[in-house]
Amino acid sequence: MSTTLFEDTVLPHFEAHRAEWLAQARAHARLLGLGGRTVTINDVRAKCPPPEDVDPRVMGAVFQAKDWELLRHERSSRKTCHSRPVGVFRLRGVVQ
């Protein structure tokens, strides 16, 4: 499987330079997912806002681990997103 420039350079840079925030965001997402509910990046942002200088296009890095399953996309409810799609994820192995 081929990767993109984004996957090869931008995401690793984000992982390296925002590791602390990513760990917090991933922990919060996991906490939400353990309850059996679906989770979007909007849910995570509500309790764990990203640093101001973070490009919103890299926010999907929160769900990069193999323990998340992408179920579908839905329109973002955040006004600044202008209804762009966000992924709806479920923690693998958790029964609803």
C-alpha positions as CSV (number, residue, x, y, z in Angstrom):
1,M,0.0,0.0,0.0
2,S,1.4,3.4,-0.9
3,T,1.4,6.3,1.4
4,T,1.0,10.0,0.8
5,L,3.4,12.9,1.6
6,F,1.0,13.8,4.4
7,E,1.2,10.3,6.0
8,D,5.0,10.2,5.4
9,T,5.9,13.6,6.7
10,V,3.2,15.7,8.3
11,L,1.7,13.0,10.7
12,P,5.1,11.9,12.0
13,H,6.1,15.5,12.6
14,F,2.8,16.0,14.5
15,E,3.4,12.8,16.5
16,A,6.9,14.0,17.5
17,H,6.1,17.6,18.3
18,R,2.7,17.3,19.9
19,A,3.1,13.9,21.7
20,E,1.8,15.2,25.0
21,W,-1.4,16.6,23.6
22,L,-1.9,13.6,21.4
23,A,-1.6,11.3,24.4
24,Q,-4.2,13.3,26.3
25,A,-6.6,13.4,23.3
26,R,-6.2,9.7,22.7
27,A,-6.8,8.9,26.3
28,H,-10.0,11.0,26.3
29,A,-11.2,9.4,23.0
30,R,-10.6,6.0,24.5
31,L,-12.5,6.8,27.7
32,L,-15.5,7.9,25.6
33,G,-15.2,4.8,23.4
34,L,-15.0,2.4,26.3
35,G,-18.6,3.3,27.1
36,G,-19.6,1.7,23.7
37,R,-20.4,5.0,22.1
38,T,-19.2,6.3,18.8
39,V,-16.6,9.1,18.9
40,T,-15.7,12.0,16.6
41,I,-12.8,14.4,16.8
42,N,-15.4,17.0,17.8
43,D,-16.1,15.0,20.9
44,V,-12.4,14.9,21.7
45,R,-11.9,18.6,21.0
46,A,-14.8,19.5,23.4
47,K,-12.8,18.2,26.4
48,C,-9.3,18.3,25.1
49,P,-8.9,21.4,22.9
50,P,-5.9,21.3,20.6
51,P,-3.1,23.9,20.9
52,E,-4.0,27.0,18.9
53,D,-1.3,26.5,16.3
54,V,-2.3,23.0,15.3
55,D,-3.6,22.6,11.7
56,P,-7.1,21.0,12.0
57,R,-6.3,18.7,9.1
58,V,-4.0,16.6,11.4
59,M,-6.6,15.9,14.0
60,G,-7.4,12.5,12.6
61,A,-4.1,11.4,14.1
62,V,-6.0,10.9,17.3
63,F,-7.7,7.8,15.7
64,Q,-4.6,6.4,13.8
65,A,-4.2,3.4,16.2
66,K,-5.5,0.1,14.9
67,D,-7.9,-0.2,17.8
68,W,-10.3,2.3,16.2
69,E,-12.8,1.4,13.4
70,L,-14.0,4.1,11.1
71,L,-17.8,3.5,10.7
72,R,-18.8,6.5,8.6
73,H,-18.5,10.2,8.0
74,E,-20.9,12.9,9.1
75,R,-21.0,16.6,8.7
76,S,-19.2,18.5,11.5
77,S,-21.4,20.5,13.8
78,R,-18.6,23.0,14.5
79,K,-19.3,26.3,12.7
80,T,-15.7,26.8,11.8
81,C,-15.8,23.5,9.9
82,H,-18.5,24.7,7.5
83,S,-20.2,21.2,7.6
84,R,-17.1,19.4,6.4
85,P,-17.1,15.7,7.0
86,V,-15.5,14.2,10.2
87,G,-15.0,10.5,10.8
88,V,-17.2,8.6,13.3
89,F,-15.2,5.9,15.0
90,R,-15.8,3.0,17.3
91,L,-13.3,1.3,19.6
92,R,-12.8,-2.2,18.3
93,G,-14.0,-5.0,20.6
94,V,-16.3,-2.8,22.6
95,V,-20.0,-3.9,22.6
96,Q,-22.6,-1.2,22.5
